[in-house]
Amino acid sequence: QVQLAESGGGLVQPGGSLRLSCVASGSIFSRNIMAWYRQAPGKQREWVARINWLFSANYSESVKGRFTISRDNAKNTVYLQMNSLKPEDTAVYYCHAIVDYRNYWGQGTQVTVSS
């Protein structure tokens, strides 16, 4: 079993920055894929970014150039640095892990971008 715990969400003005963290615990293997998803009110959950154990990262077009995903394997932690935030980035952000072909989700952290 794997547990994921997100933190770092909050209220920020348009153009501001936030950094989300996700700490993984449990049966974490070195070869895993970590990702961030988000879900805005009334919308489906959407993929934001992913990073694999080789530190190869991919981004959705909506966040490319503004968000950066990174990981610290020694701390079993993945980060999402969000810059130039827009009101449309408002959502609950979820950490996701694929470990040994199984999917795990965190509880989510709210990000609100508003003036």
ChimeraX attribute file (.defattr): number of C-alpha atoms within 10 A of each C-alpha:
attribute: neighborCount
match mode: 1-to-1
recipient: residues
	/A:1	9
	/A:2	17
	/A:3	17
	/A:4	21
	/A:5	17
	/A:6	23
	/A:7	18
	/A:8	14
	/A:9	18
	/A:10	14
	/A:11	15
	/A:12	18
	/A:13	14
	/A:14	17
	/A:15	14
	/A:16	14
	/A:17	17
	/A:18	18
	/A:19	16
	/A:20	21
	/A:21	22
	/A:22	26
	/A:23	18
	/A:24	23
	/A:25	14
	/A:26	10
	/A:27	11
	/A:28	17
	/A:29	14
	/A:30	14
	/A:31	12
	/A:32	17
	/A:33	21
	/A:34	27
	/A:35	26
	/A:36	25
	/A:37	19
	/A:38	22
	/A:39	19
	/A:40	17
	/A:41	9
	/A:42	6
	/A:43	9
	/A:44	9
	/A:45	15
	/A:46	14
	/A:47	16
	/A:48	22
	/A:49	23
	/A:50	24
	/A:51	21
	/A:52	18
	/A:53	14
	/A:54	10
	/A:55	15
	/A:56	11
	/A:57	16
	/A:58	15
	/A:59	19
	/A:60	14
	/A:61	9
	/A:62	11
	/A:63	17
	/A:64	12
	/A:65	12
	/A:66	13
	/A:67	20
	/A:68	18
	/A:69	24
	/A:70	20
	/A:71	19
	/A:72	11
	/A:73	14
	/A:74	7
	/A:75	10
	/A:76	16
	/A:77	18
	/A:78	24
	/A:79	23
	/A:80	23
	/A:81	14
	/A:82	20
	/A:83	17
	/A:84	15
	/A:85	22
	/A:86	18
	/A:87	15
	/A:88	12
	/A:89	20
	/A:90	20
	/A:91	21
	/A:92	18
	/A:93	27
	/A:94	26
	/A:95	29
	/A:96	25
	/A:97	25
	/A:98	18
	/A:99	18
	/A:100	13
	/A:101	9
	/A:102	10
	/A:103	12
	/A:104	16
	/A:105	18
	/A:106	19
	/A:107	14
	/A:108	22
	/A:109	21
	/A:110	19
	/A:111	22
	/A:112	21
	/A:113	20
	/A:114	16
	/A:115	9
